[in-house]
């Protein structure tokens, strides 16, 4: 039969070992905690005083006139100093420090991966094991089964999970975009004379997952060329680590894939880069850092520490002068398992296209963490367009609940990144304007669609 300690009896036993309050294992631990609490309280009190008396002279005059104890007692009547101190003291004290974050070995996960070897997690007091994972379905299942505390996900995945598409619904949040751009269409070398997608009828093409920007952008591209993605070609889901092998084995004619898959196909001489995804939509989202609402609520300090690490890593990755160092850090076998030169070509944007030309595109991949709600709305329109979403869709509300733009803006500022003043924006995809306030009209405007 299980037995449970009475909290009062536990305190008595702690007191017997020398702690005066019964909350600590020794008086030394008690004194250390008391010192930390006092420091936190002083910081909060100082912040409140500066807010009320911005001018140093007036603040000093007030404190001199009434005395510090009287001033703090007066403030405490109108401002919950104890609550504020408690919140402040919790900052930097994660509820859980040993974490597992799943990732797919692609450059889209750069901020998540580099956070381990380059010390961004450790700086926040976290011991994060970044776990290389075979495919997106495995990422989703391990995240839902709580084997991962958080995960690298394709940006449509938190929307799909929250809506119950492909799995039982669970409230999920996209906390930060990991990368923008960073994809390409790569074709087998035998198709180097078929650069017009109108000639691709009968092609077998791969994308990494059904709920992916890759799937939606490829379908968009084909439809704009007059091809029905479900009737004129075959689109199949293939995990990124298996794409080059499938291209080499002639199982597929090409893919729209995340990097470094495209560059590895060039490196191995089995494919050429037909076009970068930024040529379809410059600045489009790709992958994301995501966590369940349950994790965010149950472990707010841990989640906050994770987000600080991700934002600081993203800020570092945005700087072009850091890209070669990052390539060396994430290329090894336990991360991307790629030659450094392949990763460098992606991150620096100076790359061989497989057809004998060296090209330069500094923003081939970039790192902008802001999760625009309008990105989510666009993704939802494509889910609707291709029959993944049935019935009426509350586009704006779903976007706001899943893409946490307001939280991201605050964290970006803390990391020294410039944050947008709004949460939505208009943009164009292949020259067609998208107005996030009119998603239903956008879906209706397409000639080729399932819905």
N, C-alpha and C positions, 0 to 999 in steps of 0.2 A: 504494500500500500504506500502510495506517494505521500510524503510529508512536506509541509511548507513552513518556512520560518515566519514567525510573527515579526513585523517590522520593528515594533517597540523592543522586543527581546534582542533583535540584531543590534539596535542602537546601544542597548545596555552592554552587550559584549564588546562593541567597539570602544565604548567609554572605558571598559575595564582594561583595554589594551593601551589606553592613554590619550584618546581623542576627547576633548571636552564637549564637543557638540554631538558626537555619536555618528557623524556622517563620513569620517575618514579613518583610515587604518592606523594612523599615528598622529601625534600632536604636530610633528613636523609637516605632514601632509595638510593638516588643518591650517597651520600658519601660512603655508605656501598658497593655499586656495584663498585664504582671507586676504593675503597680500594682492593676489590677482583681482579679486572682487573689488578691493579698494581702488586699485589702479583703473579698472573699468569704470567705476563710479565717478572717479575724478575726471576721466576723459569725457564722459557724458555730461557731467555738470559744467565743465568748461565749454563744451559745444553749445549747451543751452544758453549760458551766459553770453557767449559771443553772438548768438542769434538775436537775443533781446537787446544787447548793447553792442552794436557793431563797432562803435568808436571806442578805442582803447581808453581814452581819457574818461569818458562817461562811465565805462565799466569799472575802472579803478576807483572813481569817486564814489560810486554806489557801494562797492565792497568796503571801502574805507569808512563810509558813514554808518553802515549797519552791521558790518562784520560778516565774515564768510559763513559761520554757522547759521546766523539769522537769515542771511540771503538765501541759502540753500533750503532752509525750512520753509521760507515764503514761496520759493519756486515750486517746492514739492506739493504745495496745496493746489497748484494749477496745472502742473505738468507731471505725468507719471514717471518720475525719475527712476524708481525701482524697476518698473517694467522696461524702460529704455536701457537701463544698465544690464538687465538680464539678457535682452536681445543682443546688445553690443558684446557682452561677454561670450555669447554663444558663437559669435563670428570667429572662424578659425578653429572651432572645436567640433569637427564632424562627428556625427553619431556613429559612423562606420568609416574606418580608414582603409581597410583591405577590400578592394573592389575589383570586379571583372567587367571589362568593356569589350564587347565583340566588335571585330572589324573585318572587312573584306580587303585583301591585299591589292589595293588600287590607290593611285595618287589622290583621289578624292578624299581619302581618309587622312591626309597628311597631318592636319592639326591634332587629330586623335592619336595617331601613331607616334608622332614626334614628341608628344607630351611625356612619353615614358623615357626614351633614351636621352632627351634633352632637358629633363628635370622640371618640366612645368607642373606635373602632378605633385611631385615631391615638395615643391615650393609651397603648395597649399596644404601640406601635411597629409597627403594621400599616398597610399601604396597601391597603384593601379596596375593590374595585369591586363595588357591589351592582348586579346585572344584572337589569333588568326582563324578565320572561319571559312568554310568551303563555299557557301552560297547564301543568297538572300533568304530563301525559305528557312534555312537553318538559323540564320540570324534572328528572323522573326520568331521562330518557335522557341529558341533558347531565351529570348527576351521575355516572351509571354510566360514561359515556365519559370522565370526569375533565376535562371542560371547566369544571366548577365544582369548587372545592375543598371547599365545603360548600354547604348549601342550606336554604332555607325549604321545609318539606314539611308536608303534612297529617299529623296524628299517626298515622294508620294506615299511611302509606306505608313507613316504615322496617321495620315488621312485614311488610308485603307483599313488599318487596324482599328481606328476609332469608329469607323462606319461598319465594321464587321464584314469587310470584303476579303475573302480568302481565308478567314479565320474568325473565331468567335470575337465579337466586339469587346474592346477594352480601351478605356480612355487613355490616349497616348498624346504626347506633346512633342512638337519639333521645337527644340530650344535654340538651335543655331544652324544656319546653313554652313556646311563644311567647305564647299567650293562652288564657284560659278564657272561656266564653260567646262573644259576638261574632258570632252567626249569627241569622238570622230566616227565617220563612216569609213570603214576599211574594206576593201574588196580583194579577192584572190588575184594573183598576178595574171592569171589567164583572162581576166576581164579588163585589162588595162585599156582596151579599145572601146569599152562600153561605159563611157562617162555620163551618158544621158540616162536618167532613171527610167525613161519611157522604154528602154531596152532591157529592163530587168524583169520582165514578165516571166514567171516560172522560177525565179531565184529562191533559194532557201537562205534566209537571213536570220541572224541571231541577235537577241537583246538579253541583258542580264536577268530580267524579271518582268512579269506582266505589269506590276505596279511600279513603273520606272519612267523617268524622263526619257530614257533611251527608247522605250517602246512608243511613247507618245510623239517624240520628235521624228522617229523613223516613219511612223504612220502618217504624220503630218506631211513629211517630205514626199512620200510616195503618192499620197492623195493629191497634193498640189501638182504632181506630174501626171495625174489622171489614172493612177493605178489604185485598185481597191486592195487595201492591205490584207483583207481576209479572203479574197478570191483570186487575185492575180499573182500573189507571192505567198510563200510560207514563212511565217515569223515564229521562231521557237525560242524558248528561254534556255540559255546556257550560262552556267556560272562563269564569271570573268576568267578565272584561272584555267578554264578548259577551252576557251575560245580559239586561241592560236592553234592548238592541237587539232581542233575540229576543222579549222581552215586548211591546215596542212594535209589532213586526211581526206579532203574534198567532201566532207560531210555538209559543209555550208559554203555559200558563195561569198559571203561577207557578213559584216556585223556593224551595228552601231553600238559602240562599247565605250566604257570609261578607260582612261589611260591608267597605267602604261601599256595596256593590252594592244592598242593600235601601234604604238612605237615598237613593241616587241615583235609584232608581225613583220614590220619593216626590217628590224634588226636580224630576224631569222630568214629574211628573203622570201617569205611566203605571201606577203600582201603589200598593198600600197594604200596610202591615205587619200581617199577620194575627196573628202572635205572635213574640216573641223566643224563641230556643232555650233561654234560661235558664229559661223557664217549663216546659220539659220536664225539664230536668236542670240545676239551678243549680250552676255550678262545673265543668261538663264541659270536657274538653280540646278544642281545635280544631286549631291549627297548632303546628309545632315547628321547632326548629333541629336539623339532622341532618347526619351525616358518615359516611363509610365507615370501617370498622375499619382498613382499610389506611392511610388518611390519618392517623388517630389514632395508629397505631403508628409510621409512618414519620416523622411530624412532631409529636412530642408537645409541644414547646415552642410551636409555632405553634398547635396545637389548644388548648393551655392559655390562650394569649393571646386567642384568639378567644372562648373561653368566659368569660374574665374580662370582656371587652368586652360580651358578650351579657348576662351577669348584672348588670353595672352599669347597662346601658341599661334592663333590665327593672325594676330597683329604682327607677330614675328615673321610668319610665312608670307605675308603680303609684300614684304620688302624684297625687291629683286636681288639685292646684294646678299641675302641670306639663303638663296635657293640652292646653291651648290653644296653648302654645308648641310642643308636639310636632306638633299639627295643622298649624301653619304650616310646620314643617320638612319634613313628609312629603307635603303636598298637591301640590307642584309637579309639572310634567309628567314629569320624569325619574323620579318615584317613583309616587305614586298617580294623578296627573293628574286631580284632583278639585277642585271649589270648596272653599275652606277651610271654609265653613259646613257642608258635607256631612260633612267629616271631624270637625269639632268636635261636631256632633250625636251622632256615634257615640261619640267618646272621652269626652265629658262626660256623656252619658246623658240630656240634655234634648233631645227630638227631636219632630218632627212625624210622626204616624203615617199621613198621607195621607188620613185620613177627617175632618179638621178638628179633631183633638185634639192638643195638645202634652203629651207624657208625660215622666215623669222616672224613670229607672232608672240610678242611679249605677254599678251593676255590669253595665250592658248589655254591656260588654267589660271584662275585667280582665287583669292580667298576673301570673301565678303560674308560675314556671319549673319547679316540682317535678314530675318525671315519675313519678307514682305507678304502681307495677307493676300495681295493680288497674285502672288505666285501660286498660293493655295487655290485661289478661285480659278486660275487658268488650268491647273491640274484637274480640278473637279470638272471643268467643262470637257476635258478630254476623256475622263472616266465616263461622263455622260454620253459624249459623242460616240464612243466605241462600245457602249452597252454594258459597261461594268457597273454603272449606277442606274438603278431603275426608279421610276416615279419622280416626284417633286424633290428638288434639292434646295436646302437653305444654304446657298453658297456662302453668303457673308458670315453667317453665324458659325458654320463649321470651320471656315478659315480662321476666324478670331479665336475659337476654342483650341485649335490644334497648333497653329503657327503663332508662337508667343513673341510677337513683335515688340510690345511694350517692355517686357522684361529684358529682351535682348538689347534694346536701345540703352537702358540703364547700365547693363554690364559692359557694353561696348565703350561707353564713356569712361567707365572705371579702368578699362584696359588701354585707354589712350586712342581709341578709334572714334572716328566721326560717325555719329548716328543720325539717321534721317529724322526729320521733325514729324513726318506722317507715317502711316502704316500701309498705305496703298499707293500705287502709281500705275500709269498706263505704259505700254510698250508695244513693240511690233514683233511678230513672228513671220519670217519670210515675207516681209513687206506688208503684212495685214495687221492693222491696228487692233489692239485689244483694250477694251474699256471694261475694267473690273466691276463697274456698277451695272453692266448690262450682260451678264453671263448667258442668260437664256437666249437672247438675240444672237450672241456670238455662236452658240451651238447650232441654232437654226440656220445660220448663214452658210454652212458648209454643204456642198452638193453630195459629198461622199461621207456617209456616217451610218451608224447602226441604230441610233435612238430615233 
